[in-house]
Amino acid sequence: MKPIDSIHQYPGLRLGSLALAAAAGLGMAAPARAELVGRWFTGDESLADVSGFTDPGTHDGVAFGGNAGALAYSSDVPPGFTGKSVDLSAGNVGVQIANSATADAGYQGTFDEGVSSQLTVAFWAKGFPNDWSPWIGKRGEDNIGWQVRRFANSSGPCFTIRGLDNADGGGTATAVNTPIKWRHFAAVWDQSTGTRTIYVDGVVSHVVTNSFGQNMTLAPNHHLILGGRSGGGDGLENPFAGQIFDVRIYNNALTQPEVTDLIPQSAPTGLVATPGGSKVHLDWKPNTGAASYTVSTKNLNTNVEVTDVVTEPPFIKSSLSNGVPYEFKVLATNGAGNGPYSAVANVTPNTGTGKDIVYFELDGYGAAKITGTNIVKYVPTSADLSIITANYRVSPFASEDPDFPSGTFRDFTSPVTYTIKAENNTTQAYNVQVITADPLTYNFDTDLQGWKQIWPLPVNGNLWTNGSIGTAEGPGADAASTRFGRSPAFYLNNSGPLTYQLAGGTGHFDFPNLGPSEIPQDSIDDGGFSGIALRDVATNTYILAKHRSSNGGGYESGSFTESELAPYVNDGKRYTLDFIDYNKGGWGWARLENVSIPATVAPPETAAPEANILSFTLSNPSTITTSGDSITMTLPFGTNVTTLAPTFILSDGATSSKPSGSTQNFTSPVSYVITSSDLATTRTYSVSAVVMPDPALALVGRWGAGSESLADTSGFTPAGTHDGVAVGGNAAALTYSSDVPPGFTGKSIDLSAGEVGISINNSATTDAAYVNTFDEGIREHVTIAFWAKGIPGTWSPWVAKGGENGVGYQVRRVDQEPIAGFTIRGLGNEDGRGSTINILEGQPAWHHYAGVWDQTTGIRSLYVDGVLSHDVNTLGQVMSLASGRHLALGARQNDVNGGYGNYFVGQLYDVRIYKQKLFSNQVQALAASPLFANWISTNYPGLSDKTSGGDPDGDGLSNFDEFAFGTNPGDGGSANPILVLPNKTTGVFQYQRLAPTASGLNYTVLTSPDLVTWTEDTTATAGQSVTATNGDVQTVTVTISAASLAESKLFVRISAQ
């Protein structure tokens, strides 16, 4: 490479105000150009717009959001810069740009029509937004505006512009979620080409191409927000909790060189200096966006230094003195100025001795593997080996084989030789062998085709279904357990790429965050990998991984390229390809088919028998965790640990010193010695039992337990600390009702007037006497339990501590569905979807709800009427607190110092918050009425499980069901309370029940034509008659109404509530 003539030449700065030398600091403004229409956060502790496009002050920023006072500045800035960044890490704070919405008296359309045809949004950011949340937005929702944001729950960014096809701007994006570091983003819209381009650190992430002539739909009624977006009511929505630096908006479409000019050059890496006679060959890794390089040459004898400017590597520095030591270093330059120098390379020129082939490829078949002086390349069996062109590179200053220079063809039917000559005339011969081999292919049309099913266990389901492996799309797919399969072992060769097709979700990670032996049997909500991974068998580690570029039901083709596989081919090591999907939630499923692996099958290896406990369970309510050789059973208060009988599954053929299911005393840890089938390996597991404290000591809040009072009666804090107060526009309408859950007494809190809720005192930092009882106090473990009659509005809560804008928690209705969810911000599947229990059947009825969060296991559970509705698994994630919002019952406070809204219209009773996880039996005890507890204790004192949700006789009816219908919970033969089936003509049938005076329940007749939609038959309900009694058990005769009988199909059920 020839040097540019003048060593003193400085490249012209492109784009005017784009080109600020980083070393000079960003506080110095360069001459403004019309294209730059807004610029903020340039190193000063200021929110002013310094673009110069509009009059000073026109588009300055102001801290905005419920936590606006927490906006700060940080000395943490991108590499190569000085000054301060804007720090929004406190959460719920962004920067609103003045006069950017029509509601502003001085509104200007700078960021609306001013950028509608061409727009570039460029900025530095450190941190990663929540799902679908922006770094910068001009609304960008409700089919108006634009935003640069995270794409869904993926690891990549997108440029959302409303009014265009694929408005969200998804694509195969660069992963920016880990590690958390400064990254430069540039989002470019060019209407003339119909393209949206996202650059990350100057490199194209992805391009979205739209049909020519599509127009951006503007959002003039909404402010431009840096660090979030303007909400539907122009409040702060989806704030970004991180740092931002040097935000620029242009009204033209920057090119890639112009984007890279915004990024200071880093020091070049990989500098290698190779000596020759009176010269040195210099090579280094090219920098993205570098316009030129300055090469420094220093004579270490005279200390004389000269520089050359070149446009790209490599570079040969000539006219040097043999035998004299020299020092070399390189710096890169672009429109942002000079970057730092590279590490130095010292070398002494002398006649060159290098005579290596450093790269060898066969035309049309890719690169070969070079090992010493042997070169091997695999090609398909269809290849004609008799005439193939070879291209190769040799050491600096060496000469190619004179008979077969690079670019000539040869007959590779048999091994051939290439002889390379060094500058000093010594030679070296290379042996080149070309081998034919076809790839291993798997289409899974008929079965697993030799792949091993790891999860689920075969007794729990199949990995292969309908011509592929994974989870079939359909109901329940998103909540499926882990799907994990492994190919037969193989030896990789370099005959081509490894190709595959994947359908379904992208997963949460770009690479498995767990090792092959740690893949969980239960999938993780928005917290797992979904895709394929190449596994090194010897080390049992993953070395490469791939997933889909975006969520989708169809199959997407992908590959590990030849260059990605190159370090692992022809190395004699065994590999497997693993299909892994342990991600659950939206698009929590994946399928694999049509796999082609450039490899030969490795001969079977007889694995040494193992001595492992594969799974460990206990019939008692418990949480079981495993760490190495230690297993811990965490048990509810009151559990007798002297007679526990855990069951377990061992490695094939292994035996245990204590049989599975045998009763043991766990007062002290118990050792289980596992011996492999060949008796050669033993492993000792220590199993401990930990009993949780009495939950009564962990009760930190309790309201509405029967008295006409909003006082906290938990006794955890001094009296009056966390009492409640009525809030809302209709606060005075709060009242009390004699309508309470069945079997309970006193009064419930009646919020049925609407626009009224309860705020808990001293539960927000805005209270002078704030206590963190419901923030840090319950962050790691919490149970929220209560009775409620009625269902909230869309996405509205029964109980909430914030729970929106990325912070807090709430137990609420899921969307418009008749189900409940336990929302915790900061976790995967934040909304807590997954329930299948319908709480809106028939007339409003009392239901007991309990939301349980255990950070130790990452499991969030929701119980309805003592029955586990669903679990959400988010191991390793932490609740984002809403310390600035009040705990509210029957309402939600969305913003710090904000008003209340999303009121629940209905009744609440016995609201409890515990600072520990309650187990299923403890939740069931809360949900059980005193009448039930008395009935089961009096009549069935010897029953092994007296909880309301228990089923000790295994007949499919819970103890509470048996209570409601007067059947025997200890006798599986008494399961059916229907005594006489309905007569098709008369509609008469009979059932038995416990007398309402004894059960406290109401019995309602429901009918359905399809088992989906159930309607109360009010005539039948009202006409029920007791025709026989046996103690408290009644025989009831019912006549179905004529209207119900008119259906062509009819199903009948009795509801006891």
TITOR-668207 format. One record per residue (C-alpha): x, y, z; residue in three letters. Coordinates in pm, whole numbers, plus 50000, padded with zeros to 5 digits. Example, Ala and Ser with C-alpha at 12.3 -4.5 7.8 and 13.67 -1.06 7.14 Angstrom:
residues 2
512304955050780ALA
513674989450714SER
end
This chain:
residues 1057
500005000050000MET
501485033449897LYS
501405061850149PRO
499375093150090ILE
501895119249986ASP
501835145050263SER
502435131650610ILE
501115164250753HIS
497805163050567GLN
494685162750791TYR
491555148150635PRO
488815173550572GLY
486075172050836LEU
482815160150685ARG
479335172250775LEU
480365204050947GLY
478935200851297SER
479315163251283LEU
483055166151290ALA
484215175051636LEU
487535161151747ALA
486875140252052ALA
490035152052216ALA
488755187752207ALA
485655178452407GLY
482065182752301LEU
481545215652472GLY
483005234052170MET
480375239751904ALA
481405235851539ALA
479885256451258PRO
476225246451230ALA
474715233050911ARG
471075231550820ALA
470965193750837GLU
471525192951214LEU
468195203951362VAL
468645193451725GLY
471515184451953ARG
471575178352329TRP
473785163652605PHE
477135173052456THR
479155170852774GLY
477935201052973ASP
475505197953262GLU
472765212853049SER
469645202152863LEU
469925230452608ALA
469715224352233ASP
473115234552092VAL
472445226651726SER
471985263351635GLY
469225254151390PHE
466555273651579THR
466795304051805ASP
468465296952142PRO
465995282252389GLY
463495270952128THR
464075233852167HIS
465765231552505ASP
464955201452721GLY
463355199153063VAL
463395170053309ALA
460095152153281PHE
458215123553452GLY
457135112853796GLY
460745112053910ASN
461925143453726ALA
463905155754024GLY
466175125353999ALA
467705134953663LEU
471465136553711ALA
474755139553526TYR
477535113853521SER
481255114753445SER
480775081453270ASP
480925090952900VAL
481635071652579PRO
485285063152504PRO
487165092452351GLY
484895119252497PHE
484995142252797THR
482395160153009GLY
479185145553150LYS
476405123053023SER
472755126553121VAL
471925099953380ASP
468335086953381LEU
469105055353577SER
466855065853869ALA
463915055553649GLY
460675072953554ASN
462515103753429VAL
463165115953077GLY
463815148552896VAL
460955166352719GLN
461885189752434ILE
460225223752442ALA
458055236252156ASN
457915201851997SER
454145196652049ALA
451255217751927THR
450165224052285ALA
453265246052324ASP
452665282652241ALA
455965283852052GLY
455515250751870TYR
457685244651565GLN
457415214451337GLY
461165207751343THR
460695171451447PHE
457445165451259ASP
457085177750900GLU
460685189750919GLY
461915153750922VAL
459065135350750SER
460925127150429SER
464455123250566GLN
465515118150927LEU
468575107051117THR
468485101651493VAL
471975095551634ALA
473015091851997PHE
475155073352247TRP
473435052052513ALA
474495029552797LYS
471775006052911GLY
468994985852753PHE
465284995252753PRO
462424972852861ASN
460304954252604ASP
459194977152321TRP
460595007252510SER
462535035652345PRO
465705054652390TRP
464165083852197ILE
460625088752071GLY
458195112951909LYS
455265091752032ARG
455645062851783GLY
452475045451905GLU
448775047351811ASP
449815048251443ASN
451575081951474ILE
455155093851507GLY
458475076051537TRP
460835061351796GLN
464195043751823VAL
463615015052065ARG
464114979152165ARG
462354954951932PHE
459814935152139ALA
461694914952402ASN
464614908452167SER
468254917652211SER
468254942851926GLY
467124978151835PRO
464584989351578CYS
463495021751411PHE
459705024451438THR
457975048351196ILE
454205048551186ARG
452515050350849GLY
454965026050687LEU
454764988850624ASP
456534968950896ASN
456115000251105ALA
457924985151403ASP
461084981551195GLY
462054946651305GLY
464764926251137GLY
467914906251201THR
469344931251445ALA
472684934751618THR
472474923051980ALA
472984952552216VAL
471664938852545ASN
474954925052677THR
477414935452788PRO
476044968352920ILE
478394994152772LYS
478355026152570TRP
477035020652218ARG
476385044851935HIS
473055042551755PHE
472035059451432ALA
468565054651285ALA
468195067550929VAL
464985072150727TRP
465115081050357ASP
461735083750187GLN
463365086849844SER
464685051149871THR
462025038050108GLY
464675025650350THR
465155026250725ARG
468675017450839THR
469875011351193ILE
473595014651263TYR
475175002051586VAL
478685015451650ASP
478865025651286GLY
478014991051150VAL
474704983250978VAL
472454963851213SER
469654958950964HIS
467744976450685VAL
463964977750644VAL
462844984650288THR
459404999150226ASN
457515004349903SER
458285037149735PHE
456005066349825GLY
454985056450177GLN
454695085350422ASN
455495089350789MET
452395096450997THR
453285126451213LEU
452685131151588ALA
452565169151626PRO
450415166751941ASN
453165148352126HIS
456485160652255HIS
459845147352148LEU
461175127852449ILE
464775117952508LEU
464835087352734GLY
461245075852676GLY
458185086052479ARG
455165108052525SER
452215087952654GLY
448645088252530GLY
447975117852757GLY
451425132752691ASP
452805119153018GLY
456095100053028LEU
455715064552901GLU
458175035452899ASN
461135055153040PRO
464705044152969PHE
466725038453288ALA
470285044553171GLY
472635071053038GLN
472505091152714ILE
475125113052545PHE
475305135452238ASP
471805131952094VAL
471605145551736ARG
468695148451498ILE
469235156651129TYR
466655164550865ASN
468575144650608ASN
469625108350571ALA
473225103550677LEU
475375079150484THR
477405052450662GLN
480665072550636PRO
478845102350783GLU
477525080751067VAL
480975066851144THR
482305102551154ASP
480265106951471LEU
482275079751644ILE
485855086651759PRO
488305061251628GLN
489695035851872SER
493265023351873ALA
493844998351590PRO
494424962851710THR
496364932951587GLY
499434951751462LEU
501954926851321VAL
505374937151189ALA
507204912350962THR
510844920050872PRO
512384918250527GLY
515534930950364GLY
515614968750437SER
511854968850483LYS
509014958450716VAL
505524945850629HIS
502854960350863LEU
499334946850898ASP
496484953651145TRP
492774949251183LYS
490924976950992PRO
488835001051202ASN
485185006651112THR
484795040950954GLY
488465049650938ALA
489255073750655ALA
493025069250687SER
495775056150914TYR
498925072851037THR
501865048851064VAL
504665059451296SER
508165045551237THR
510795052551504LYS
514515043851474ASN
515375031451822LEU
519065039351772ASN
518565075951675THR
515035081551818ASN
514075097851486VAL
510345092951417GLU
508605096751081VAL
504995090950985THR
503165079050676ASP
499445082850605VAL
497775053650428VAL
494185045150348THR
494135008550451GLU
496334979850568PRO
498704963550488PRO
501594987950443PHE
505254981450359ILE
507725005550512LYS
510855005650294SER
514255022550288SER
515115009850634LEU
518514998850759SER
519124961850812ASN
520164953251164GLY
518684984851317VAL
515734981251561PRO
512565000551479TYR
509325007451669GLU
506015009051482PHE
502545020451586LYS
499345030651404VAL
496455054451468LEU
493175057851277ALA
491495089951162THR
487975099151056ASN
485805130351059GLY
485825130051439ALA
489615133651441GLY
492555111751533ASN
492155082051760GLY
494825068951999PRO
497835049351881TYR
497905011651879SER
500214990752089ALA
503754992051949VAL
505494964951750ALA
509304963051757ASN
511234946151480VAL
514694946751316THR
514814945050932PRO
516764915950781ASN
516344893150485THR
512964876050523GLY
512714840050637THR
508944835050615GLY
507814808450368LYS
504314799550488ASP
501014795550311ILE
498794816650536VAL
495514811650346TYR
494384785550095PHE
491034781349923GLU
489574761549638LEU
487544782549397ASP
483854776449462GLY
484424755049772TYR
485834779250029GLY
488824779750262ALA
490904749450354ALA
492274740150696LYS
496014746150739ILE
497754725751008THR
501524728850998GLY
502504720450641THR
499344700150577ASN
496324715350407ILE
492994696750402VAL
489734706350231LYS
486474686750220TYR
484224691049915VAL
480924674549808PRO
481154640349643THR
479784656249325SER
482904678249286ALA
485224672348992ASP
488644670349158LEU
490524668948830SER
490314706248763ILE
489954730649053ILE
491464765349082THR
493424772049401ALA
493904806849549ASN
496384812549828TYR
498464838550013ARG
502004835050141VAL
504174851550406SER
505264887550342PRO
508244888750100PHE
507914851350018ALA
507364838249663SER
504534815749545GLU
505144781849385ASP
506494791649040PRO
504784762048871ASP
501424767149042PHE
500994803649144PRO
497794814649313SER
494864814949071GLY
495934784748862THR
494074751548846PHE
495334717048936ARG
494234680848950ASP
493454673349317PHE
492434637149263THR
495534628049461SER
497444649149717PRO
499584676449563VAL
502524697749676THR
503124735549676TYR
506674748549736THR
507084783349882ILE
510394802649876LYS
511424827850143ALA
513254860250069GLU
516444843050190ASN
515894815849924ASN
515004787950168THR
511904767550075THR
509044749050239GLN
506714723450084ALA
503004720550166TYR
500954689150113ASN
497364696049997VAL
494694669150022GLN
491124672749894VAL
488554648250037ILE
484994642549917THR
482224639450174ALA
478514647750183ASP
476964665350484PRO
474914648350753LEU
471254657050698THR
468204654650924TYR
464694663450806ASN
462834646851098PHE
460054636250863ASP
459394603551044THR
461154604551381ASP
464134618351573LEU
466514601951323GLN
469054593251590GLY
468804625251793TRP
468524620752170LYS
465534634852360GLN
466804650752684ILE
463824672352789TRP
461014665752840PRO
461474632153001LEU
459764606952770PRO
457074600353031VAL
456124637353015ASN
455954642752641GLY
457664640052302ASN
460384660952145LEU
459414649651793TRP
455984658651655THR
454614662151304ASN
457824661751104GLY
460104683251318SER
461414686151671ILE
460294711551930GLY
456894724252035THR
454014725051789ALA
452364759051752GLU
448944759951910GLY
447164764052245PRO
449604760352530GLY
452704762652310ALA
453984794452476ASP
453784777852817ALA
455394744952714ALA
458144729352923SER
461734728152798THR
462394711052465ARG
465984698752446PHE
467414674552188GLY
470924664352081ARG
472304651251753SER
474624621151725PRO
478264631151776ALA
480254641051466PHE
483604653651338TYR
483274687351166LEU
484874691950826ASN
485194722250602ASN
482894711450320SER
480454740250372GLY
478214758250619PRO
475954742050878LEU
472384750450777THR
469014746650947TYR
465444759750962GLN
463794773251278LEU
460204783351345ALA
458784801251650GLY
460334825951892GLY
463754842051915THR
464134835252287GLY
465594859052544HIS
469334853252489PHE
471644852452189ASP
473684824752353PHE
472634799252616PRO
473184814552958ASN
473394779653104LEU
475714750553026GLY
474554718152862PRO
474194700953199SER
472284730353348GLU
469424733553097ILE
466314733453321PRO
463484708953281GLN
460994737353333ASP
461214765953087SER
461794801553208ILE
459424830453142ASP
461084855452908ASP
464404843753043GLY
465614814352833GLY
467474806052514PHE
465634792852209SER
467624780051913GLY
470544756951834ILE
474034754551980ALA
477234736551881LEU
478604716452173ARG
482184705252233ASP
481704669952369VAL
485014667352555ALA
484534699452753THR
480704697752753ASN
480494734752664THR
478684754652397TYR
480964772452149ILE
478524786551891LEU
474794794051902ALA
472114807851671LYS
468424816751696HIS
465744831751472ARG
466114868251373SER
462524875851479SER
459414858151606ASN
457404840351341GLY
455304809551276GLY
456974800450945GLY
460384784550906TYR
463394807550872GLU
466634794450721SER
469884800850903GLY
473464788850917SER
476794787251090PHE
479024800250813THR
482244783450704GLU
484244811550865SER
482374806851194GLU
483044769351185LEU
486664772851069ALA
488284771251417PRO
486604737651483TYR
486874718251156VAL
489234688951093ASN
490494690951452ASP
489664655351553GLY
487234666951823LYS
483734653751873ARG
480824678151853TYR
477044676651879THR
474354700651763LEU
471834707552040ASP
468314720451988PHE
467384740252301ILE
464204758952395ASP
463854767852762TYR
462164801352700ASN
458494805452795LYS
455994833652747GLY
454964852052432GLY
456474832452140TRP
457814808252398GLY
458064779252153TRP
460364767951872ALA
460704740351611ARG
463684727251413LEU
463914709051082GLU
466064704250769ASN
469464703850938VAL
472614699250726SER
475954694950905ILE
479334695050724PRO
480634665150914ALA
481154627950937THR
479514607151206VAL
481784599951502ALA
481864563751613PRO
479764557251923PRO
481544563852249GLU
480624543152547THR
479864568952810ALA
481084560853156ALA
478134552253379PRO
477194581453601GLU
476054584553961ALA
473734614453957ASN
470374623954100ILE
468514636753794LEU
465384648953969SER
464304651454334PHE
460714656354449THR
458614656554763LEU
454874651754793SER
454704677355073ASN
454434714254979PRO
458044724454932SER
460634742854726THR
463624721554624ILE
466914736954510THR
470094719154403THR
473634732754414SER
476324707854324GLY
476034679054570ASP
473714697954805SER
469924695554787ILE
467764717955004THR
464074712455074MET
462444744555194THR
459214736155378LEU
456314755655526PRO
456084763355894PHE
454864733956101GLY
456164706555868THR
457294675256050ASN
460754668855905VAL
461204635456087THR
459024615655843THR
459694629355496LEU
459814605355201ALA
461424621954896PRO
461404604754558THR
464064608054293PHE
465294596353953ILE
468894584353912LEU
471294580053622SER
470694548353419ASP
471394518053632GLY
472574537753933ALA
471554528354286THR
471094547954607SER
472054539854963SER
468544550555062LYS
465674539854834PRO
463544565154655SER
460364570854855GLY
461804558355182SER
460974577755498THR
463884596755650GLN
464464619755947ASN
465764653155820PHE
466344669356158THR
469944669056040SER
471164666455677PRO
470764631655530VAL
473374616655299SER
472364597754986TYR
475264578254834VAL
474664571754464ILE
476634544054295THR
476984540553919SER
475864508753743SER
479464496853700ASP
480194503454069LEU
483154525253963ALA
481714559054062THR
480014571354376THR
478594605154454ARG
477294616454791THR
474444641254806TYR
473664659955127SER
469944666755156VAL
468754692555409SER
465334704155525ALA
464764740655609VAL
461454749955772VAL
460234785255710MET
459294807756004PRO
455704811556117ASP
454034833055849PRO
452194851356126ALA
455534867856206LEU
455964878055841ALA
452544894755808LEU
453474930955733VAL
450084944755636GLY
446434935355686ARG
443284955255614TRP
439544949055591GLY
439424918255810ALA
435774922955910GLY
435664955656102SER
434454989055966GLU
437965003055960SER
440845009455720LEU
443455004255993ALA
446394980855942ASP
445884952956194THR
449004932556116SER
450884946456414GLY
454144946356218PHE
454664983956240THR
453535007956516PRO
449805013956519ALA
448725039156257GLY
451875036256042THR
450225019055747HIS
446555026955796ASP
444495032955484GLY
442635063755367VAL
439925066455105ALA
441075083854783VAL
439555092754450GLY
436955116054316GLY
434295096354500ASN
436275089654820ALA
433345097855046ALA
431355069354892ALA
433545042355045LEU
431345020855263THR
431114986755430TYR
428924957055341SER
427574926655524SER
428294906855207ASP
431434887255300VAL
433084855455169PRO
431214823255253PRO
431834812155609GLY
433304845455723PHE
431764872355941THR
431894910055979GLY
431934935455698LYS
433744938455368SER
435104970655217ILE
432614981954955ASP
434075001454659LEU
431124995454430SER
430315032754407ALA
433295036254168GLY
436065062554156GLU
437125053054508VAL
440085033354639GLY
442345031054945ILE
445825045954975SER
448115031555242ILE
449855057755455ASN
453645060655468ASN
454115036555179SER
455665061754933ALA
458835082354960THR
456715113654926THR
455375106755277ASP
457405123355551ALA
457215091855763ALA
457825067555475TYR
458655031755574VAL
459915007555309ASN
457714978755429THR
456204973155085PHE
459334980654880ASP
462724967354995GLU
460914949055272GLY
459224925255029ILE
461444927654722ARG
462824892254740GLU
459824873954886HIS
456194884854904VAL
452684870654926THR
449684892954851ILE
446454875654952ALA
442884888654959PHE
439224881654891TRP
437454901154618ALA
434004901354466LYS
433934915954118GLY
436484919353840ILE
438404951153758PRO
438394968953424GLY
440934962053150THR
444464958453298TRP
443184972953628SER
444174960053973PRO
442674948254295TRP
445914956654480VAL
448804977054339ALA
452104993454432LYS
452695011954105GLY
453064983353862GLY
453295005153552GLU
456065025353383ASN
458584998153458GLY
458274997853839VAL
456284980754113GLY
453784952554131TYR
450064946154115GLN
447544917754126VAL
445144926253847ARG
442974915753560ARG
444884905153247VAL
443844927252957ASP
440094922252890GLN
440244885252970GLU
438324868953258PRO
441574859153432ILE
443944873253692ALA
447664880153671GLY
450474889353910PHE
452454917553749THR
455974924653874ILE
458084949853687ARG
461714941053623GLY
460974904253560LEU
460404885153241GLY
456744881253145ASN
456154911753365GLU
452384909953326ASP
452294874753469GLY
450154859653197ARG
449304822853196GLY
446184817753407SER
443494794453281THR
441004799253568ILE
437914818453458ASN
436794842253734ILE
433904857453544LEU
431464828453517GLU
427864836853603GLY
427084863453861GLN
429924880954051PRO
431134858454330ALA
433714859754605TRP
437124846454501HIS
440334843854700HIS
443524855054525TYR
447144850554632ALA
450174862954439GLY
453454847654559VAL
456984858454452TRP
460154839954552ASP
463344855254414GLN
465414825554535THR
463734801954288THR
462584828554043GLY
459034815254066ILE
455994838154074ARG
452754819554149SER
449114829754138LEU
446444810854329TYR
442694814754278VAL
440484800454552ASP
443454781054686GLY
444144764254351VAL
447434771454173LEU
446454790653863SER
449944791953709HIS
453624797253776ASP
455914822153602VAL
459594812253608ASN
462104841453597THR
465194829453782LEU
467894855353847GLY
465724886053794GLN
464924913454043VAL
461764933354113MET
461944970154011SER
460614989654307LEU
457985017254299ALA
459025034554619SER
457595067454494GLY
454065053254458ARG
451645044454736HIS
450375009754798LEU
446735011254692ALA
443784987854746LEU
441174988954473GLY
443125014854271ALA
446575023354131ARG
448865053554160GLN
450745054453830ASN
453105083653894ASP
455045098454184VAL
452815124754346ASN
450225115554085GLY
446535109554128GLY
444835075854151TYR
443015057353878GLY
442045023153742ASN
439545019054028TYR
438124985054115PHE
434344985254141VAL
433484957854387GLY
434234945354736GLN
437454935654918LEU
437924915255231TYR
440924905455444ASP
443784919755237VAL
447114905855360ARG
450744911455262ILE
453474888355389TYR
457204894055348LYS
457764857155277GLN
456594831255032LYS
453524811555141LEU
453304775555028PHE
450244760554862SER
448844746055185ASN
449244779555361GLN
447474797655078VAL
444704771955088GLN
444304777755460ALA
443704814755391LEU
441194806355119ALA
439304781255330ALA
436264793055519SER
436004785855892PRO
433014763955812LEU
435184741855589PHE
437974739855847ALA
435504729456116ASN
433794703955887TRP
436944685855780ILE
438544685956127SER
435404673156297THR
434354646756045ASN
437704635055908TYR
440334640156179PRO
442634612956042GLY
442784626355687LEU
446394628855562SER
445764662055383ASP
443154685655522LYS
443874715655296THR
441064729055081SER
442934720954760GLY
444064686354872GLY
442764654054722ASP
443854626254959PRO
441514600254806ASP
442684607654451GLY
439194609954302ASP
439764643154123GLY
437644663454366LEU
439414687054603SER
438574686354971ASN
436634718654926PHE
434604703154644ASP
433824673354869GLU
432794697855143PHE
430514717154909ALA
428734685954786PHE
428754665055102GLY
430954636954972THR
433674618455161ASN
437204632555102PRO
438704599855223GLY
436764577154987ASP
437464577654615GLY
434204559554552GLY
432094589354656SER
433294612354381ALA
430084619554190ASN
427504642054360PRO
425074638554063ILE
422564612854182LEU
420164612653884VAL
421204624453538LEU
419034650653362PRO
415984637053181ASN
416134648652818LYS
412384654052808THR
411484667853149THR
414844683453238GLY
414674668853593VAL
417864657353769PHE
419114653254128GLN
422364661254308TYR
423554661354667GLN
425094690254858ARG
425994701455204LEU
423174722455340ALA
423824759655270PRO
423454766455641THR
426424743255701ALA
428554752655400SER
427794789855372GLY
427664784954994LEU
425194794154723ASN
424394766854466TYR
423724778554113THR
422614759053803VAL
424644767253491LEU
424064754653138THR
426124754952819SER
425604743552458PRO
429334739252393ASP
431264736152725LEU
432704770652654VAL
429994796052729THR
428134790253056TRP
424954808453153THR
422964806453476GLU
419584790253435ASP
417884813653681THR
414594794553664THR
416294761853755ALA
418334778254031THR
415284794054188ALA
413254762054160GLY
415674738954344GLN
413924718154610SER
415304696554891VAL
413684662154864THR
415744642755123ALA
418214648955404THR
420874628555583ASN
422294649955858GLY
423704681155687ASP
423704664255345VAL
420734672655123GLN
419314656354810THR
418184684054575VAL
415814680654278THR
416244704953988VAL
414164711253676THR
416004726853381ILE
414034754753215SER
412304749552881ALA
414524775952722ALA
417644756352812SER
416114723252701LEU
415484738352357ALA
419224736952280GLU
420304708652045SER
423134700852288LYS
423084708652657LEU
425634705452935PHE
424784712353300VAL
426934720553601ARG
426314730953961ILE
428404759854088SER
428984762554464ALA
430314796754570GLN
end
